[in-house]
């Protein structure tokens, strides 16, 4: 992101943001997914994101596991 964005979300919803280090996104996803995405919130297809159960005591461990399974060298 190059600037601050304020978001309003409906009640009873949650938002999870994941920041990748420069160049890190392409290890997990097709970099073309980010085309024209600067300064926008992009909703991903559910098949491309982990299921995060709100009752899991450590959701970060679920995210780590998901991304470790997806880890592959960029093309």
N, C-alpha and C positions, 0 to 999 in steps of 0.2 A: 504494500500500500504506500502511496505517496502522500496521502493526506488523511486526516481524521474523518471517520464516518460515524454518524450516530444512527443507531438502529432502534426501531420500535417493534417489539415482537408480541404476538397475541398472548393472552393469559394461558397458563398451563402448558407452555412450550418451553423448550430449552435450546440453547445454542452452544455449540462447541466449536471453537476456533483452533486451527492447527497452523503454526508458523513453521516453515521449513527454512533451514539455512540456505544462503544463495546456492543455486544449482541443485539443491536437495530434492526438489519436487520431482524432477525427471527420473529419480531412482525408483519412484513408486507409481507414477502416472505418466501418461502421454503428455509431453509438454504443450501440445496443441490445445489441451483443455484450458490452458491459461491465456490463449490468444484473446485479446481484447478484454481481459479481466481486471486490468489495473483499476484500482479505486472502486471496485464493485464487489458486492457479495454474490458469490456463485453457489447455487445449490447443486450438489452433485447427485447423480443417479444413485439410488440406494445400494446398488451392487458394488459401488466403488468406495463405500464408507463402512466403517465397523458399526456393529450394533452395540450401543452403549446403554446398558440397563441402569436406570437411576438408583437402583438399590445396591449395586455393586460397591463395596466399601473403597476400592481403589480403581476407579475407571482408567487411570493412566496406565495401569498394567494391561488392561484389555487393549488399549491403543497401541502400546508397545508390541504386544503379541501380534496384533493385526498387521502392523507395518513390517515387523520382522518376517512374517510369512510372505508379504508382497515384495520384499527387498529383491531387487534385480538391478544389474548394471544398466545404465541408460543406453538406449540404442543410438 
